[in-house]
């Protein structure tokens, strides 16, 4: 469903993502893990066709993200780090708008919007302005706009950041429900989240994939936290060592 | 076309839910009413003077010339300052609050986004033009002005406004900051407004080119009641230039 090959993104001399490859098959929920600044958001933006990669390729739902961007856009649902809401619209108006630009036919808009209001528990706030919603509701509207057109692939960038524990549990439940029909990529730096909802883990650090594995195999007897810290800190140590060697210490 | 319609709907909704459109329309009508009243007052004095000495060598004062033309020309200046208020948020705001990411990852072409947004401003400008058109039309109740220049002048105002709006949108697509967008469009539009002023010290082709490029000179023909193909083509080209630059600017951001 998703095939990423040696994806890289450079801004001038700065390398945001140097080498990311992984794959995901249908129905999987992939936890995309990494410390802040590892290149998670950049990678995700490339997969969502927002940023063009500097090199490498990826196919999403069988289409190339560069040469067939529009086909990819028809088949993905994408929630950026901050939910892309229009504050002056009500939830209902907003979802109708998204339904239209995502290519849902006019006859189906109302039905699809009702469906998604129901799935994301938004019915009670449907007539509220987006700017008056609490963070938890904003995030839910963000997820609603990502799934309204039943995309094959759903890409969520840190959907639970800044939420209270109760809201986090709600959102996780929603994500777990998505797996039945969709392939999900979930970027996060919250480890328990991955353990509870994901079937597969991809850990990236400094713009490179350091681990790609099914969650069961990876954590045999160890906690995900240990694995994560090993991957990330051993990388960090190497970097530190080579630096201290270079400076003659 | 369906996508353009969706963007247009959203854009007009934003205009009328946020107070921007109301403020701009009200401000425009308020200033228009004030100028109209002043010009009418001045015309009264001229008419009174004329009737005291009808053979004083003065031509018969003409309502169109004294009131309507001056009124339209003043409104062109007002548009230079109000249009950036309408266009500054068009694209800058989408970029700042991250909703551009939604549009850019939806199966929409950049052209559709640009066109939908432009039609949104066009709708507001249409209301503005219709509202200020009421004043000169009132003259028909109390006097007998020529109707043709009144209507063609309104067309001139509308075309002038649409061209400036498309340029304002192009400027707005270059920045995330609305204030920067407003100031730079105002400067750009003012420059365009006075582009024909060095003509007096120039001659030949240079002067002709500047005269042709000036939106004020082009609008003047329409205000005089002459609807030339040349004028309409000029304004339509200016609109296309603005739309083209907006489209290019957004396309460049999408793939950078």
Contacts between the chains, C-beta under 8 A, distances in Angstrom:
chain1	res1	chain2	res2	distance
A	45	B	101	7.9
A	48	B	105	4.8
A	49	B	104	7.7
A	49	B	105	5.7
A	50	B	101	5.7
A	50	B	104	5.5
A	50	B	105	5.3
A	50	B	254	7.7
A	51	B	256	7.8
A	52	B	255	4.7
A	52	B	256	7.5
A	70	B	107	5.2
A	73	B	105	5.9
A	73	B	106	6.0
A	73	B	107	4.3
A	74	B	107	4.8
A	76	B	105	7.2
A	78	B	101	7.8
A	78	B	102	7.9
A	78	B	105	4.9
A	80	B	98	5.9
A	80	B	101	4.8
A	80	B	102	7.5
A	81	B	98	7.9
A	82	B	97	7.9
A	82	B	98	5.0
A	84	B	97	7.5
A	84	B	98	5.0
A	84	B	99	4.4
A	84	B	100	7.9
A	84	B	101	5.5
A	84	B	102	3.8
A	85	B	97	8.0
A	85	B	99	7.2
A	86	B	10	7.1
A	86	B	14	6.9
A	86	B	99	6.0
A	87	B	97	7.7
A	88	B	13	7.4
A	88	B	14	5.5
A	88	B	17	4.3
A	88	B	18	5.4
A	89	B	10	7.3
A	89	B	13	6.6
A	89	B	14	7.7
A	89	B	17	7.5
A	93	B	13	6.8
A	97	B	6	6.1
A	97	B	9	7.4
A	97	B	10	5.1
A	98	B	102	7.3
A	98	B	106	7.8
A	100	B	2	6.9
A	100	B	3	7.4
A	100	B	5	7.9
A	100	B	6	3.9
A	101	B	3	6.0
A	101	B	6	5.3
A	101	B	7	7.3
A	101	B	103	7.2
A	101	B	106	4.7
A	101	B	107	7.7
A	101	B	108	5.6
A	102	B	106	5.7
A	102	B	107	7.0
A	103	B	107	5.6
A	106	B	2	7.7
A	145	B	102	7.2
